[in-house]
Amino acid sequence: MKQNILLLLVFFTAVSTAQNKTIAVGEKLVYSASYNMSGLMTNIAQVKMETSEVKTSKSTLMRLKCTATTYKKWDGFFKIRDLYESYVNPKTLTPYLYKRDISEGGYYKFMQYKYNHKAKLVTSLKRKKRKDGTTWDENKSVKINPSTKDIVSTLYYIRNLDIHKANPGDQQNFTILFDNQENTITLRYIGKETIATKIGKKECYKLALSIKGSDALKGNNNNLLWLTADANKIPVYATFKIAVGNGELKIESATGLKH
Amino acid sequence: MIKKLFIILGFVTAILAVVLAVTPLSTLAIAPIIVAFVSGVLVLLVSRKEKTKTKTIQYIFLMVIIALFLTIYKSFNPTSEIGDTKQLEQRDEENLENSIKTLEGIEIEEDF
């Protein structure tokens, strides 16, 4: 028992002081998102996760960019052109600026978070489109916890966890700011599993995700993430279950990796 | 009476199957294909028992075959072509430019 507690402490200490050893500038991961229709998985959209370097007069930051684009045949039904980005410290992956620019079937929304870590404050800007095409803004200040991140930087931060030190059943909470509200996401390590992917047969860390106090993600073991059990910890496969069905995200290609 | 019911059911589901099979929602055509096929078989059996000929059965089976062919063809040839991304690319560039300006005004204290 004592040993378990000690191991858990080591795991969490390692997590809290994690440095970026996994993500390189110029990395590009391409995924195919599918949705279950009549028991058959149908490819719906392409999801890309890219990193690049952004220079300002004072510092050099890393831009983490995620885009979602529906395949041509779906554009007539429900056109999705989503852009999520986070500007982070390349060493610690601490976010400084987050943007969510989404266009989904005629619905447009823009969210921007400017982080002030010293004051534990996020200045948020929400922009929406009216029916006549004009936009309206909403500015807010949101108090955050010291560890609060946005969804994009959290996705990359998870890859920096020392999962090899964790035991099956260990879990870690993350606070994510989404729509100006802090949400706690629990990540539980299930164990190792070897799966076949488009980039080869990979031994993976299998992780389960759940949102505390929200039923956006259904079930305890339906929202899973497989990260390769190597130094790159590439997310190669993910399954999710939401109120209107279930789907999956499969890797198509991975380039510009650090290791 | 039962024969009429299955003829209507078979015909409606067969049309629905063809319509769905043509659209990108082709996988959703599987359920109406099955219902139309079963209805068609039942109508055929009833017709044989009654020793009558119903032309509708041929139409139902013809539509089932078309829908089935399209659904199978589409599932084996998934087109994963991305649509027009010009607007997204433009938003991407605009966001990047604005972000650099915004980042200039943000206090970054951490050691790089």
Interface residues (C-beta under 8 A of the other chain):
Chain A: S32 M37 S38 G39 L40 T42 N43 Q46 V54 K55 T56 S57 K58 S59 T60 L61 R63 K65 T67 T69 T70 Y71 K72 K73 W74 D75 G76 F77 K79 R81 L83 E85 Y87 N89 P90 K91 T92 T94 Y96 L97 K99 D101 S103 Q112 K114 Y115 N116 H117 K118
Chain B: P24 L25 T27 L28 I30 A31 S75 P78 T79 S80 E81 I82 G83 D84 T85 Q87 L88 R91 D92 N95 L96 S99 I100 T102 L103 E104 I106 E107 I108 E109 E110 D111 F112
